[in-house]
């Protein structure tokens, strides 16, 4: 039997061969004989149904069973002989019958993990920044810290422009509450980017316990679509009135920073003689961390661009479904998105994120194995412990059992992150990155350009960027078929009903 295997793409194959009609006929007779002993047909006693009656009444089913049995055995033997391990169950994609010979031309579709070259960035032009901080650079960052890590003290005085207030605010429109309830939040009165400058202005001069309203006369164009329901957290959109109460006023302490920042720097305050030295060390550490993160992300993007291969569609869809379940959206919302198909931004985003993640994971696995990258047990455990201890997902209120469960969930992702970093650092050396000295402004421009390159979504090296039919993961999934030859849904194919 001549078997031809066609490569659809790097992850898909079609196997074509001829199944002799005489073999199908023999298999049909054998299956029909067995059925005469089990089927029930009106007018005949069970187990006494004539063979001709069984074949006439159940022919389509018997023929499909015969084809499934014969094709399943042939495909399994062929794959074993060629040492091919399909990623997913093969299924009969199509068959035709020759009118003269009555032979069957069978086409079987199956998926494989793709083969690709050892990922490398040899010859790639990559800049490796070396940050040389000036005293002005240190001053610049300290000024930024002054805004984001400013220490405050509560005062019983009217609020001024540099203060911040904790207030309770409720939005009303046409006399009705737009949010259903008031919300409490902290408002910086020197925030030039506030979406409601009128509220900021109204809070200046107010004291603890003051209650007041802010009326906004918006133009028709500013009000937007009247039918649009404002989001509860967006307090500046489509508003007409705010009712506000001041809970307390806080004033910045000149030259002082939050305890969190001082603890990070290991100093007692701004006047500590080590403050500026520790600040410089902190800035250098932050720059080095961002530099390494940018280089690794750039390496990932370039690897995806350089290595063009497809993935098994079933693999991508399975990961995409996992990501959608973790999105936080309800099952009902996800089902509505599935109805939109590839028109849904949510579906497309999940699909392509799964595609990129899986491609990168395959390349990382290949790098670790091919390059024999050393993995130190103690080193990886230290890395995981550090990541877990710094994780926001762990809480002091967690019980020991809850903490251990969270750690077990986090461990696999941190393990892969460790392997990814080791592999990407190895690939980065292939490019022999050129060191370039920069001041803080130059480094920040470089980092911004790198992020823009990544945000543009470089070509991910896929042979096809169009997501195929996505199938929703339901809680009541049918039991997986044990048959080798199945249709695309995992069920035995009934060719007679689709011809």
TAJOKA-V431155 format. One record per run of one state. SS is the DSSP state (h for helix, s for strand, l for the rest). FROM is the first residue (numbers start at 1). TO is the last residue. If there is no record, write none. Layout:
BEGIN
ss:SS from:FROM to:TO
ss:SS from:FROM to:TO
END
This chain:
BEGIN
ss:l from:1 to:2
ss:s from:3 to:9
ss:l from:10 to:11
ss:s from:12 to:19
ss:l from:20 to:20
ss:h from:21 to:35
ss:l from:36 to:50
ss:h from:51 to:57
ss:l from:58 to:58
ss:h from:59 to:81
ss:l from:82 to:90
ss:s from:91 to:97
ss:l from:98 to:103
ss:s from:104 to:111
ss:l from:112 to:126
ss:s from:127 to:131
ss:l from:132 to:134
ss:h from:135 to:148
ss:l from:149 to:149
ss:s from:150 to:155
ss:l from:156 to:163
ss:s from:164 to:173
ss:l from:174 to:175
ss:s from:176 to:177
ss:l from:178 to:182
ss:s from:183 to:188
ss:l from:189 to:196
ss:h from:197 to:203
ss:l from:204 to:210
ss:s from:211 to:215
ss:l from:216 to:219
ss:h from:220 to:223
ss:l from:224 to:240
ss:s from:241 to:257
ss:l from:258 to:258
ss:h from:259 to:265
ss:l from:266 to:274
ss:h from:275 to:306
ss:l from:307 to:312
ss:h from:313 to:325
ss:l from:326 to:330
ss:h from:331 to:343
ss:l from:344 to:344
ss:h from:345 to:370
ss:l from:371 to:376
ss:h from:377 to:389
ss:l from:390 to:399
ss:h from:400 to:430
ss:l from:431 to:433
ss:s from:434 to:438
ss:l from:439 to:439
ss:h from:440 to:455
ss:l from:456 to:494
ss:h from:495 to:497
ss:l from:498 to:499
END
